[in-house]
Amino acid sequence: MTEVVLHGFAGSTYVRTVRLACEEKGVPYAVTELAFGSDEHRALHPFLKMPAMVHGDVHLFEAIAIARYVDEAFDGPPLQPAEPVARALMTQWISAIVDYVYPVLVRGLVLPRLVYPSRGTPVDEAALKANLTEVAYQLSVLDGALRESPYFAGNALSLADLFAVPILAYVAATPEGSAALERCAAVARWQETMAARQSFGATQPQLAA
Ligand SMILES: N[C@@H](CCC(=O)N[C@@H](CS)C(=O)NCC(=O)O)C(=O)O
């Protein structure tokens, strides 16, 4: 079988999402680091982000496109519900995670707390603190969803969980995120369930986002 090659850094939450999808499906894959900003990078991802994927003649960028391809092109347990409402819920949560949650939790908290110090990038503490109200609010929204059902799209694991779990694992590793998560019992229960999966252990990054 031609191997799926994922281009990006293992510490990226979106790279981890597509790795989780491969692990859950049992699809063999390799991760190749990008020379970020290079011509090679631009050829793989015209918007200079990660992940990108090459599988034989198939070239894709954007985590949702790659994750859906991995789910639909290979055998293995389905990662998208067939039932219309559950499928729409999955899409709703992925869209919310990409458009609203990632900027607040990752750009506003995880990167300044876990990544910038190791890069020598100055941290705007005032901006980080100002973002914490929205961090707490968004975590309460996610908690509300997970009080309704064990997974974001209902009773079964879906791609929505695979988008959320890398972000929330990093949030839990920050002091402010960990404190906010103490008020989110349903998220904590879901995180425990997700962390017990083989896919979570197999994709544990060595680096921060
Ligand atoms: N919409 C893109 C977002 C990809 C994205 O923002 N990836 C981050 C890493 S998690 C990245 O490339 N960051 C580097 C940068 O923004 O320069 C997707 O879903 O794949």
The ligand as a MOL file (V3000), in Angstrom:
LIG
                    3D

  0  0  0     0  0            999 V3000
M  V30 BEGIN CTAB
M  V30 COUNTS 20 19 0 0 0
M  V30 BEGIN ATOM
M  V30 1 N -7.0770 25.8310 8.3790 0
M  V30 2 C -5.8230 25.1070 8.5130 0
M  V30 3 C -5.0700 25.6660 9.6760 0
M  V30 4 C -3.6790 25.1290 9.7350 0
M  V30 5 C -2.8300 25.8430 10.7860 0
M  V30 6 O -3.1160 26.9730 11.2080 0
M  V30 7 N -1.7840 25.1460 11.1890 0
M  V30 8 C -0.8610 25.7480 12.1120 0
M  V30 9 C -0.2160 24.6810 12.9980 0
M  V30 10 S -1.3410 23.9100 14.1260 0
M  V30 11 C 0.2400 26.4140 11.3400 0
M  V30 12 O 0.5030 26.0810 10.1990 0
M  V30 13 N 0.8900 27.3680 11.9880 0
M  V30 14 C 2.0030 28.0350 11.4530 0
M  V30 15 C 1.7080 29.4590 11.0830 0
M  V30 16 O 0.5590 29.9070 11.2520 0
M  V30 17 O 2.6380 30.1240 10.6160 0
M  V30 18 C -6.1020 23.6040 8.6830 0
M  V30 19 O -7.1720 23.2640 9.1730 0
M  V30 20 O -5.2660 22.7850 8.2910 0
M  V30 END ATOM
M  V30 BEGIN BOND
M  V30 1 1 1 2
M  V30 2 1 2 3
M  V30 3 1 2 18
M  V30 4 1 3 4
M  V30 5 1 4 5
M  V30 6 2 5 6
M  V30 7 1 5 7
M  V30 8 1 7 8
M  V30 9 1 8 9
M  V30 10 1 8 11
M  V30 11 1 9 10
M  V30 12 2 11 12
M  V30 13 1 11 13
M  V30 14 1 13 14
M  V30 15 1 14 15
M  V30 16 2 15 16
M  V30 17 1 15 17
M  V30 18 2 18 19
M  V30 19 1 18 20
M  V30 END BOND
M  V30 END CTAB
M  END
